[in-house]
Each structure stands twice: as structure tokens, then as C-alpha cells.
Amino acid sequence: MMPPFVYLIIHIMVEFSIFTIVTLSLNLEVGDTGIPQFGRVIAVIAGAFAVGAIPGRILAYMMGLPYGAKYAIYKYNYWVVDEINDKLAANIPLSIAYFVFSLLLAAVCGAVIGWITSRPAIRLREAYLGISLLAFGDVLMWVGYNYEPLVGGSTAATVPDPFRWIWKYRFIVVSFVIVVIAFVILLLVERLTKSPFGRTLKMLRDNELAATVFGKDIVKIRTRSLVIGSAIAAVAGALYVIYVGVCNAGAFTRLTWTFWPWAYMMLGGVGNNIGIVVGVLIFIIIRTLIVLYRFELAPYLPFDPIWLEYTLIGLALILIVIFKPYGLIPEKPATTLSKEKLEKILKEIKEV
């Protein structure tokens, strides 16, 4: 048995990895494209609901178990999923296939949601678009919370465990897998933002008129950004559901899955992927320590310690806006030419 602090570190790394994925997707849309994305939660929900509602039903159908509306209802769900888990534990290839399929399905559902939300993004700007996206996220969350056959409604639905075959090492292995996936996504997003497409996004963000003059299709660019960003965020939702083992619609609130990622992005540096990683790590560590020790500070606080987390984080955001408006690691200007070639061209221009 591992010491408690090891479990704490692993928990921090898992939460850090999941929210890094979400915040990177948010940064792609906000920091690189300039879209006021206040509905990040909707893509996370799409990925979570996809994993909570579809793969388990497919496995239940394959195994001759109830897979219809009863599948997600609590009194049927727990024993159906137990039967599925027993079969997964005895069949490692099926478990791996189920895990990969779940992530791919989540990404596809997230991309579809991204395309749907791109429709108002074509016509609306700034606050109007932000409020619309915020409303979409709440609507989807409440649909899942009130429609029990989808993902169990208010009682939640148990999700088949693709890591059941590992038994006592399940917690460690699934944590490691999530960290690896987050690192891979970081590399992919970093490469994307440095590609010609990434530079096009930043041109659109900085000057939409100039992008139009240079023949760029604004509608297509915004759509691609939202589709890619939503697909990435949906993978985070899928990983979260698989990690905790249940899909609870009430857990996907705009505070946790939209506003916290905004805070992480603002602290790290809008438009800078490495800054995003730093911002998420700092905030996750601070939030975890606050949750662990806030009640020990109760005698010294003039208010209920349950609000300490929100008070300190709110204060931190105010200080960031005042003293570090561009974050701890601001975005650096990107050039398409190497430093040596750029200096050579400038030298030639001066000589002329």
C-alpha cells in the first residue's frame, strides 16, 4: 500500500492532465482564434455523455444484456455494468478496443458539437456569442440531468471499466495513461499552433479585416477551430468519466469546466501553450491544498471555510488582471522565417 501523499500526487497529476487538455482546447479557440468561448463545458459534456451512453450499450448488446432505456436506470445499470466488467477483466484486447473506441467516439461527438456551435459563431460576435455558447452548455447538462435513460439522470450511470483487468494497479495505470494522453495532446496542439493553420488563426484573431483581404475564409476558419477545440475537450470529458467510473450529468457545471479553465488560461498566458501548462499546474496545486486544509483554518476565518477556495481564486484572478494581464508566460511573436534569415533580410533592406 502506498503512502497517502503518493495518492495525493497522483490525484493532482490526473486532475492537472485532464484540465490541461480542456484548457489547451480553450486556448486554441480563445487565445489563438479570438472566439469568446464561454461554453467550453458543452464539448466536455458531449464527450462524457458519449462514453456514458453508447459504448456500454454496445457491449451490453454484444453480451445479451439489457441495452435499451433500462440500461442507464440505476436498478438495472449497476448489475449490467458489473456483468460487462467481468467480461472485460477476462478479455484484455476487448478492454483496450473499448477504451480506444470510447475516446474516438468522444472526439467525434465533440467535433459534431463544435460544428453545431460554429453556426452562431459565424453570425454573432463578442458578448452575444459568449452568452449563446454559455447557454448551450447549460441546456445539454440539464437534459442529461433530467432525462434518466441517457446517463442515469440525477442518480448517474456506472461506466464499464476498461482497466478492470489490472485489478489493484488500476488507479496507478489509468492515471499514467491519462498523463501520457495529455502530453501527446500538448505536443499536437503545440505543433498545430506553429503550423500555417495556427498562424492563420492568429491573423484572424489580430485583424479579421486583414485576413479577409488576404482571401481567408473566415467562416471556414472559425468552424475548423471550434471543431478541433471541441474534439480535444470531449476527449477530456471521456477520460474523466472513465477515471471516476460514473457519468454524472450534475458534475459538469460551467464553473468547473468553463470558468476554471479560463482562470488557468489567464494565469498561464493566453495564446501560449506552455504557459497554459504552468497555469493549470499552479492552480490545481493551490486548489487541492485549499480543499485539504481549509477547515483547519476555520478558527482564523471570518466566514465559512467552504468559500475559501472561491475567495482566494477570485482574489488571484483580480491580481492577475491588474499585475499580469498577459499571464505568467506571455505569448511570444511568431515568425515564419528563422532568426538568421530575418536578420539577413533586414540588413539587405538597410543597405538599399
GUKOL-925084 format. One record per residue: residue in one letter; x, y, z of N, C-alpha, C in turn. Coordinates in steps of 0.1 Angstrom, whole numbers, padded with zeros to 4 digits, always signed. Layout:
N
AXYZXYZXYZ;...
END
This chain:
352
M+0008-0012+0000+0000+0000+0000+0009+0013+0000;M+0006+0022-0009+0014+0034-0010+0010+0044+0001;P+0020+0053+0004+0017+0063+0014+0006+0073+0009;P-0001+0079+0018-0012+0089+0013-0007+0100+0004;F+0005+0105+0007+0010+0116-0001+0012+0112-0016;V+0015+0099-0018+0017+0094-0032+0004+0094-0039;Y-0007+0090-0032-0020+0091-0038-0024+0105-0041;L-0020+0114-0032-0023+0129-0034-0016+0134-0047;I-0003+0130-0048+0004+0135-0060-0002+0129-0073;I-0006+0116-0073-0012+0110-0084-0025+0117-0088;H-0033+0120-0077-0046+0127-0079-0043+0141-0086;I-0033+0148-0081-0030+0161-0086-0026+0160-0101;M-0018+0150-0104-0014+0148-0118-0025+0144-0127;V-0035+0136-0123-0046+0133-0131-0055+0145-0133;E-0058+0153-0123-0066+0165-0124-0059+0175-0133;F-0046+0176-0131-0038+0185-0139-0038+0181-0154;S-0037+0168-0157-0037+0163-0171-0051+0166-0177;I-0062+0162-0170-0075+0164-0176-0078+0179-0179;F-0074+0188-0169-0077+0202-0172-0067+0208-0181;T-0055+0203-0182-0046+0208-0193-0052+0205-0206;I-0058+0194-0209-0064+0191-0222-0076+0201-0224;V-0084+0203-0214-0095+0212-0216-0090+0226-0218;T-0080+0231-0211-0076+0245-0212-0068+0247-0225;L-0061+0236-0230-0054+0238-0243-0065+0239-0254;S-0076+0232-0253-0086+0233-0263-0093+0247-0262;L-0094+0252-0250-0100+0266-0248-0090+0276-0254;N-0077+0274-0252-0067+0284-0257-0067+0284-0272;L-0069+0272-0278-0069+0272-0293-0080+0281-0298;E-0092+0281-0292-0103+0289-0296-0103+0303-0292;V-0099+0305-0280-0098+0319-0274-0085+0326-0277;G-0074+0319-0273-0061+0326-0274-0056+0327-0288;D-0059+0317-0296-0054+0317-0310-0064+0322-0320;T-0077+0320-0318-0087+0324-0328-0094+0336-0324;G-0095+0339-0311-0102+0351-0306-0117+0349-0305;I-0121+0337-0304-0136+0334-0301-0139+0335-0287;P-0149+0342-0282-0153+0343-0268-0160+0330-0264;Q-0152+0320-0261-0157+0307-0258-0161+0306-0243;F-0173+0309-0240-0178+0307-0226-0187+0295-0225;G-0186+0286-0234-0194+0273-0234-0185+0261-0235;R-0173+0262-0230-0164+0251-0231-0170+0238-0225;V-0178+0239-0215-0184+0227-0209-0192+0219-0218;I-0198+0225-0229-0207+0217-0238-0199+0206-0245;A-0187+0209-0249-0179+0198-0256-0174+0188-0246;V-0171+0192-0234-0167+0182-0223-0179+0173-0220;I-0191+0179-0219-0203+0171-0217-0206+0161-0229;A-0204+0166-0241-0206+0157-0253-0197+0145-0252;G-0184+0147-0248-0175+0135-0247-0179+0126-0235;A-0183+0132-0224-0187+0124-0212-0200+0116-0215;F-0210+0123-0221-0222+0116-0223-0221+0105-0234;A-0212+0108-0244-0210+0098-0254-0204+0085-0248;V-0195+0086-0239-0189+0074-0232-0199+0068-0222;G-0207+0077-0216-0216+0072-0206-0228+0065-0212;A-0231+0068-0224-0244+0063-0230-0242+0053-0241;I-0231+0053-0249-0231+0045-0261-0222+0032-0260;P-0209+0033-0256-0201+0021-0256-0206+0010-0247;G-0211+0014-0235-0216+0004-0226-0228-0004-0232;R-0237+0004-0239-0248-0002-0245-0244-0012-0256;I-0234-0008-0264-0229-0017-0274-0224-0030-0268;L-0216-0029-0257-0211-0041-0251-0222-0049-0245;A-0233-0043-0239-0244-0050-0234-0251-0057-0244;Y-0253-0051-0256-0260-0058-0267-0252-0070-0272;M-0238-0069-0273-0230-0080-0277-0231-0091-0267;M-0233-0088-0254-0233-0098-0244-0247-0103-0240;G-0257-0099-0247-0270-0103-0245-0276-0097-0232;L-0272-0085-0228-0277-0079-0216-0286-0067-0220;P-0294-0062-0210-0303-0051-0214-0295-0039-0218;Y-0299-0033-0230-0291-0022-0235-0300-0010-0239;G-0313-0011-0237-0322-0001-0241-0323+0010-0231;A-0335+0016-0229-0337+0027-0219-0334+0023-0205;K-0336+0010-0202-0333+0005-0188-0318+0005-0185;Y-0310+0005-0195-0295+0003-0193-0290+0014-0183;A-0295+0026-0184-0290+0037-0176-0297+0039-0163;I-0308+0032-0161-0316+0034-0149-0309+0026-0138;Y-0307+0032-0126-0299+0027-0116-0301+0012-0112;K-0313+0009-0110-0316-0005-0105-0312-0016-0115;Y-0311-0012-0128-0306-0021-0138-0291-0019-0141;N-0287-0006-0141-0274-0002-0146-0263-0009-0138;Y-0263-0009-0125-0252-0014-0117-0249-0029-0120;W-0259-0037-0121-0256-0051-0123-0252-0054-0138;V-0258-0046-0147-0254-0048-0161-0240-0045-0163;V-0235-0034-0157-0221-0029-0159-0212-0039-0151;D-0217-0045-0140-0209-0055-0133-0206-0067-0142;E-0217-0071-0149-0215-0082-0159-0205-0079-0170;I-0206-0067-0175-0197-0062-0185-0183-0062-0180;N-0181-0057-0168-0167-0056-0163-0161-0069-0161;D-0169-0079-0157-0164-0093-0155-0159-0098-0169;K-0166-0095-0179-0162-0099-0193-0149-0092-0197;L-0149-0079-0194-0137-0071-0198-0125-0075-0191;A-0126-0078-0178-0115-0083-0170-0109-0096-0175;A-0117-0104-0182-0112-0116-0187-0108-0115-0202;N-0109-0103-0208-0106-0102-0222-0099-0088-0224;I-0086-0089-0223-0077-0077-0224-0079-0070-0238;P-0078-0077-0249-0080-0070-0262-0093-0063-0263;L-0104-0069-0258-0117-0062-0258-0117-0049-0250;S-0110-0050-0238-0109-0038-0229-0102-0027-0236;I-0091-0030-0243-0083-0020-0250-0091-0014-0261;A-0098-0023-0269-0106-0018-0280-0117-0009-0275;Y-0123-0013-0264-0134-0005-0258-0129+0009-0254;F-0117+0010-0248-0111+0023-0244-0108+0031-0256;V-0102+0026-0266-0098+0034-0278-0111+0039-0285;F-0121+0030-0286-0133+0033-0293-0140+0044-0285;S-0140+0044-0272-0146+0054-0264-0140+0068-0266;L-0127+0068-0267-0120+0081-0269-0123+0086-0283;L-0123+0078-0293-0126+0082-0307-0140+0087-0308;L-0150+0079-0302-0164+0083-0302-0166+0097-0295;A-0159+0099-0284-0160+0112-0277-0155+0123-0286;A-0143+0121-0293-0138+0131-0301-0147+0134-0313;V-0154+0124-0319-0163+0126-0330-0175+0134-0325;C-0181+0130-0313-0192+0138-0308-0188+0152-0304;G-0176+0154-0299-0172+0167-0296-0171+0176-0309;A-0165+0170-0319-0164+0177-0332-0178+0181-0338;V-0187+0172-0336-0201+0175-0341-0207+0187-0333;I-0205+0186-0320-0210+0197-0312-0202+0210-0315;G-0189+0209-0318-0182+0221-0323-0187+0227-0335;W-0191+0218-0345-0197+0223-0358-0210+0229-0355;I-0218+0224-0346-0231+0229-0343-0230+0243-0337;T-0221+0244-0327-0219+0257-0321-0212+0267-0330;S-0206+0263-0341-0199+0272-0350-0209+0280-0358;R-0222+0274-0359-0232+0281-0367-0235+0295-0361;P-0238+0297-0348-0239+0311-0343-0226+0318-0343;A-0215+0311-0343-0202+0318-0343-0199+0326-0356;I-0206+0321-0366-0205+0328-0379-0212+0342-0379;R-0223+0343-0372-0231+0355-0373-0229+0364-0360;L-0226+0358-0349-0225+0366-0337-0211+0369-0333;R-0209+0380-0325-0196+0384-0321-0196+0387-0306;E-0184+0387-0300-0181+0391-0287-0191+0386-0277;A-0198+0395-0269-0206+0391-0258-0218+0383-0262;Y-0224+0386-0274-0235+0378-0279-0232+0363-0281;L-0220+0361-0287-0216+0348-0290-0212+0340-0277;G-0205+0348-0268-0202+0342-0255-0214+0337-0247;I-0224+0345-0246-0236+0342-0239-0243+0330-0245;S-0244+0330-0259-0250+0319-0266-0243+0306-0263;L-0230+0305-0263-0223+0293-0261-0224+0289-0246;L-0225+0299-0237-0227+0296-0223-0241+0289-0221;A-0251+0294-0228-0264+0288-0227-0265+0274-0232;F-0258+0271-0243-0258+0258-0249-0253+0248-0240;G-0242+0251-0232-0236+0242-0223-0246+0238-0212;D-0253+0248-0206-0263+0246-0196-0274+0237-0200;V-0279+0240-0213-0290+0232-0218-0287+0217-0219;L-0275+0214-0224-0271+0200-0226-0269+0193-0212;M-0264+0200-0202-0262+0195-0189-0275+0191-0183;W-0285+0200-0184-0298+0198-0178-0306+0187-0185;V-0304+0186-0198-0310+0175-0205-0305+0161-0199;G-0292+0160-0197-0287+0148-0192-0291+0146-0177;Y-0293+0156-0170-0297+0155-0156-0311+0151-0154;N-0320+0155-0163-0334+0153-0161-0339+0141-0170;Y-0332+0137-0180-0336+0126-0188-0328+0113-0184;E-0334+0105-0176-0327+0094-0169-0322+0084-0179;P-0329+0080-0190-0324+0070-0199-0311+0073-0206;L-0307+0086-0206-0295+0090-0213-0282+0085-0205;V-0280+0091-0193-0269+0088-0185-0273+0087-0170;G-0285+0082-0168-0289+0080-0154-0295+0092-0147;G-0296+0103-0153-0302+0115-0147-0295+0119-0135;S-0302+0122-0124-0297+0127-0112-0289+0116-0104;T-0292+0103-0107-0285+0092-0099-0272+0088-0106;A-0269+0092-0118-0257+0089-0126-0257+0075-0131;A-0249+0072-0141-0248+0059-0146-0234+0054-0145;T-0233+0041-0141-0220+0035-0140-0214+0032-0154;V-0201+0034-0155-0195+0032-0168-0186+0020-0168;P-0186+0011-0178-0177+0000-0179-0163+0004-0177;D-0155-0004-0170-0141-0001-0167-0132-0008-0176;P-0125-0001-0186-0116-0008-0195-0103-0012-0188;F-0101-0008-0175-0089-0011-0168-0091-0021-0157;R-0103-0028-0157-0106-0037-0146-0096-0049-0146;W-0091-0053-0157-0082-0064-0158-0069-0062-0150;I-0066-0049-0147-0053-0046-0139-0055-0048-0124;W-0068-0048-0120-0071-0050-0106-0065-0040-0097;K-0056-0044-0087-0052-0035-0077-0043-0024-0082;Y-0037-0025-0094-0029-0014-0100-0037-0005-0109;R-0050-0007-0109-0059+0001-0118-0057+0016-0117;F-0057+0021-0104-0056+0035-0101-0043+0041-0107;I-0032+0034-0105-0019+0039-0110-0019+0039-0125;V-0023+0028-0131-0022+0026-0146-0031+0036-0153;V-0043+0038-0149-0052+0047-0156-0047+0061-0154;S-0041+0064-0143-0035+0078-0140-0024+0080-0150;F-0015+0070-0152-0004+0071-0161-0009+0073-0175;V-0019+0066-0179-0024+0067-0193-0030+0081-0195;I-0037+0086-0186-0042+0100-0187-0031+0110-0189;V-0021+0109-0181-0009+0118-0182-0003+0117-0195;V-0001+0105-0200+0005+0103-0214-0003+0109-0225;I-0016+0107-0224-0025+0113-0234-0025+0128-0234;A-0025+0134-0222-0024+0148-0221-0011+0154-0227;F+0000+0146-0225+0013+0151-0230+0013+0150-0246;V+0007+0139-0251+0006+0138-0266-0003+0149-0271;I-0014+0152-0265-0023+0163-0270-0015+0176-0269;L-0007+0179-0259+0001+0191-0258+0010+0192-0270;L+0017+0181-0273+0026+0182-0285+0018+0184-0298;L+0007+0178-0299-0001+0180-0311-0006+0194-0313;V-0011+0200-0302-0017+0213-0302-0005+0223-0304;E+0006+0221-0298+0018+0230-0300+0022+0230-0314;R+0022+0218-0320+0026+0217-0335+0015+0224-0343;L+0003+0222-0340-0008+0228-0348-0007+0244-0347;T-0005+0249-0336-0004+0264-0334+0008+0270-0342;K+0018+0262-0344+0030+0267-0351+0029+0264-0366;S+0019+0257-0370+0017+0254-0384+0011+0266-0392;P+0011+0266-0405+0004+0277-0412-0011+0279-0408;F-0017+0268-0404-0031+0269-0400-0031+0277-0387;G-0022+0274-0378-0021+0281-0365-0019+0296-0367;R-0010+0299-0376-0007+0314-0379-0019+0320-0385;T-0027+0313-0393-0039+0318-0399-0049+0322-0388;L-0050+0313-0378-0059+0316-0366-0055+0329-0359;K-0042+0331-0357-0038+0343-0350-0040+0355-0359;M-0038+0354-0372-0041+0365-0381-0056+0369-0380;L-0065+0359-0379-0079+0362-0378-0082+0368-0364;R-0075+0364-0354-0077+0369-0341-0072+0384-0340;D-0061+0387-0347-0055+0400-0346-0062+0410-0355;N-0065+0406-0367-0071+0415-0376-0080+0407-0386;E-0093+0407-0383-0102+0399-0392-0103+0405-0406;L-0102+0419-0407-0103+0425-0420-0091+0421-0428;A-0079+0421-0422-0067+0417-0430-0068+0403-0435;A-0073+0394-0426-0075+0380-0430-0084+0379-0442;T-0095+0387-0442-0104+0387-0454-0097+0392-0466;V-0089+0403-0465-0083+0409-0476-0073+0399-0483;F-0067+0391-0474-0057+0381-0480-0065+0368-0484;G-0078+0368-0485-0085+0357-0491-0088+0346-0482;K-0087+0348-0469-0090+0337-0460-0106+0336-0457;D-0111+0324-0457-0125+0322-0455-0127+0322-0440;I-0133+0333-0435-0135+0335-0420-0144+0324-0414;V-0155+0321-0421-0164+0311-0417-0157+0297-0415;K-0150+0293-0425-0143+0280-0425-0133+0280-0414;I-0125+0290-0412-0115+0291-0402-0121+0289-0388;R-0132+0297-0385-0138+0297-0372-0144+0283-0370;T-0150+0277-0380-0156+0264-0379-0145+0253-0376;R-0134+0254-0383-0123+0244-0380-0118+0245-0366;S-0116+0258-0362-0111+0260-0348-0120+0254-0338;L-0133+0256-0339-0143+0251-0329-0144+0236-0330;V-0143+0231-0342-0144+0216-0343-0132+0209-0337;I-0120+0214-0340-0108+0208-0334-0108+0210-0319;G-0111+0222-0314-0111+0225-0300-0121+0217-0292;S-0133+0215-0298-0143+0208-0291-0140+0193-0291;A-0134+0188-0302-0130+0174-0302-0120+0171-0291;I-0110+0180-0289-0100+0178-0278-0106+0179-0264;A-0115+0188-0262-0122+0190-0249-0131+0177-0246;A-0137+0172-0257-0145+0160-0255-0137+0148-0250;V-0125+0147-0255-0116+0136-0250-0113+0137-0235;A-0112+0150-0230-0110+0152-0216-0122+0147-0208;G-0134+0150-0214-0146+0146-0207-0147+0131-0206;A-0143+0124-0217-0143+0109-0218-0133+0104-0207;L-0121+0109-0207-0111+0104-0197-0116+0106-0183;Y-0123+0117-0180-0128+0120-0167-0138+0109-0163;V-0147+0106-0172-0158+0096-0169-0152+0083-0167;I-0143+0079-0175-0136+0066-0173-0128+0065-0160;Y-0122+0076-0157-0114+0076-0145-0122+0074-0132;V-0133+0082-0131-0141+0081-0119-0151+0069-0119;G-0154+0064-0131-0162+0052-0132-0177+0054-0133;V-0181+0067-0133-0196+0070-0134-0197+0083-0143;C-0209+0084-0149-0212+0096-0157-0223+0103-0150;N-0220+0114-0143-0230+0121-0135-0232+0135-0142;A-0243+0137-0148-0246+0149-0155-0244+0161-0146;G-0248+0160-0134-0247+0172-0125-0233+0176-0122;A-0223+0168-0125-0209+0171-0122-0203+0181-0132;F-0210+0182-0144-0204+0190-0155-0210+0204-0155;T-0206+0212-0145-0211+0226-0144-0202+0236-0151;R-0207+0247-0154-0199+0257-0161-0188+0263-0152;L-0190+0263-0139-0179+0267-0130-0167+0259-0132;T-0168+0245-0131-0157+0236-0131-0151+0235-0145;W-0159+0234-0156-0155+0231-0169-0154+0242-0179;T-0158+0254-0174-0156+0266-0183-0148+0277-0176;F-0153+0281-0164-0147+0292-0157-0133+0289-0151;W-0132+0277-0146-0118+0273-0140-0108+0272-0152;P-0111+0266-0163-0102+0266-0174-0098+0281-0179;W-0108+0290-0178-0105+0304-0181-0095+0309-0171;A-0097+0306-0159-0087+0311-0149-0073+0305-0151;Y-0072+0292-0154-0059+0286-0157-0053+0293-0169;M-0061+0296-0179-0055+0302-0191-0050+0316-0188;M-0058+0323-0181-0054+0337-0178-0041+0338-0169;L-0040+0328-0160-0028+0328-0152-0015+0324-0160;G-0017+0314-0168-0005+0309-0176-0001+0318-0187;G-0010+0323-0194-0007+0331-0206-0016+0328-0218;V-0025+0337-0221-0034+0335-0232-0026+0334-0245;G-0028+0323-0253-0021+0322-0266-0008+0314-0265;N-0004+0310-0252+0009+0303-0250+0006+0289-0244;N+0008+0279-0252+0005+0265-0247+0014+0261-0235;I+0026+0265-0235+0035+0262-0223+0030+0269-0211;G+0026+0282-0213+0020+0289-0202+0008+0283-0197;I+0000+0277-0205-0012+0270-0201-0009+0259-0191;V+0001+0251-0195+0005+0240-0186+0010+0245-0172;V+0017+0256-0172+0022+0262-0159+0010+0267-0151;G+0001+0274-0158-0011+0280-0151-0020+0269-0145;V-0022+0258-0153-0030+0247-0148-0024+0241-0136;L-0011+0238-0136-0004+0231-0125-0004+0240-0113;I-0002+0253-0114-0002+0261-0102-0015+0262-0096;F-0026+0264-0104-0039+0265-0098-0044+0252-0092;I-0041+0241-0099-0045+0228-0094-0039+0225-0080;I-0026+0228-0079-0019+0225-0066-0026+0234-0055;I-0028+0247-0058-0033+0256-0048-0048+0252-0045;R-0056+0248-0054-0069+0244-0051-0070+0232-0043;T-0061+0222-0046-0061+0209-0038-0057+0212-0024;L-0046+0220-0022-0042+0223-0008-0053+0231+0000;I-0060+0240-0007-0071+0247-0001-0082+0237+0004;V-0086+0228-0005-0096+0219-0002-0092+0210+0010;L-0079+0206+0011-0074+0197+0021-0074+0204+0035;Y-0070+0217+0035-0067+0223+0048-0076+0235+0051;R-0086+0237+0044-0094+0249+0046-0101+0249+0060;F-0106+0237+0064-0113+0236+0077-0104+0237+0089;E-0091+0235+0087-0081+0237+0098-0079+0252+0100;L-0083+0260+0090-0082+0275+0091-0094+0281+0096;A-0105+0273+0098-0118+0279+0102-0117+0288+0114;P-0109+0285+0125-0109+0295+0136-0104+0308+0133;Y-0096+0309+0122-0090+0322+0118-0097+0329+0107;L-0108+0324+0102-0115+0330+0091-0128+0336+0096;P-0132+0348+0091-0144+0355+0094-0156+0349+0087;F-0155+0339+0079-0166+0333+0071-0164+0318+0070;D-0174+0311+0065-0174+0297+0064-0162+0292+0055;P-0154+0283+0059-0142+0279+0051-0146+0272+0038;I-0158+0268+0037-0163+0262+0024-0161+0272+0012;W-0161+0285+0015-0160+0295+0005-0145+0300+0003;L-0136+0294+0011-0122+0299+0010-0116+0297-0004;E-0119+0285-0010-0114+0283-0024-0118+0293-0034;Y-0131+0297-0034-0136+0306-0044-0131+0320-0040;T-0130+0323-0027-0125+0337-0023-0110+0339-0028;L-0102+0329-0025-0088+0331-0029-0086+0331-0044;I-0093+0322-0051-0091+0321-0065-0096+0334-0072;G-0108+0339-0066-0113+0352-0072-0103+0363-0070;L-0097+0363-0058-0087+0373-0055-0075+0372-0064;A-0071+0359-0067-0060+0357-0076-0062+0362-0090;L-0075+0360-0094-0078+0365-0108-0078+0380-0109;I-0082+0386-0098-0081+0401-0098-0067+0406-0099;L-0058+0399-0091-0044+0403-0091-0038+0400-0105;I-0042+0389-0111-0036+0386-0124-0040+0397-0134;V-0052+0401-0134-0057+0411-0144-0049+0424-0141;I-0047+0427-0129-0040+0440-0125-0025+0440-0128;F-0018+0429-0124-0004+0429-0124+0002+0421-0136;K-0005+0410-0140-0001+0402-0151-0012+0399-0161;P-0016+0410-0168-0027+0408-0177-0024+0398-0189;Y-0012+0396-0192-0008+0386-0203-0004+0373-0197;G-0005+0371-0184-0002+0358-0178+0013+0357-0174;L+0016+0346-0167+0030+0344-0163+0039+0342-0174;I+0035+0336-0185+0043+0334-0197+0036+0339-0209;P+0038+0352-0212+0030+0358-0223+0034+0352-0236;E+0024+0353-0246+0027+0348-0259+0038+0356-0266;K+0047+0348-0272+0058+0354-0280+0054+0356-0294;P+0059+0367-0301+0056+0368-0315+0063+0357-0323;A+0055+0352-0333+0060+0341-0341+0063+0345-0355;T+0074+0341-0360+0079+0345-0373+0079+0332-0382;T+0077+0334-0395+0077+0323-0404+0092+0320-0409;L+0100+0330-0407+0114+0329-0411+0123+0326-0399;S+0134+0320-0400+0144+0318-0389+0150+0332-0386;K+0155+0332-0374+0161+0345-0369+0173+0349-0378;E+0181+0340-0383+0192+0343-0391+0187+0349-0405;K+0177+0343-0411+0172+0348-0424+0166+0361-0422;L+0159+0363-0411+0152+0376-0408+0162+0387-0407;E+0173+0384-0400+0184+0394-0398+0190+0398-0411;K+0192+0387-0419+0198+0390-0432+0190+0398-0441;I+0177+0396-0441+0168+0404-0449+0168+0419-0445;L+0167+0420-0431+0167+0434-0426+0180+0441-0429;K+0191+0434-0429+0204+0440-0433+0204+0444-0447;E+0199+0436-0456+0198+0440-0470+0189+0452-0473;I+0178+0452-0465+0169+0464-0467+0176+0477-0462;K+0184+0476-0451+0191+0488-0447+0202+0493-0457;E+0208+0483-0463+0219+0486-0473+0213+0493-0485;V+0201+0489-0489+0194+0495-0500+0190+0510-0497;
END
